[in-house]
Amino acid sequence: MLSIKINKVIPMDDMKLLVFFENGSVKQFDVGALSKDCPEFEVLRDPAIFQCVEVEPGGYGIAWNDELDCSEGELWENSIDISSK
């Protein structure tokens, strides 16, 4: 799979993220859906924790802390493209 690095991430309401990729694409990722399969992400239902998301060095993913992160591939494959909206 081609790796498309992340430039920026913005937390939104309802456990959703706007993810800006280096190729100009903007996608929306639903962390709430992820937490159904990965119980460790339930802690992100706390808005104060959810808002702490950052792009990892090099743009290879995003992270809330040392234990909760998502790779650029996961975000690219499991997000809705909203670039043209």
Buried (B, 14 or more C-beta within 10 A) or exposed (E): EEEBBBBBBEBBEEBBBBBBBEEEBBBBBBBBEBBEEEEEBEBBEEEEEBEBBEBBEEBBBBBBEEEBBBBBBBBBEEBEEEEEE
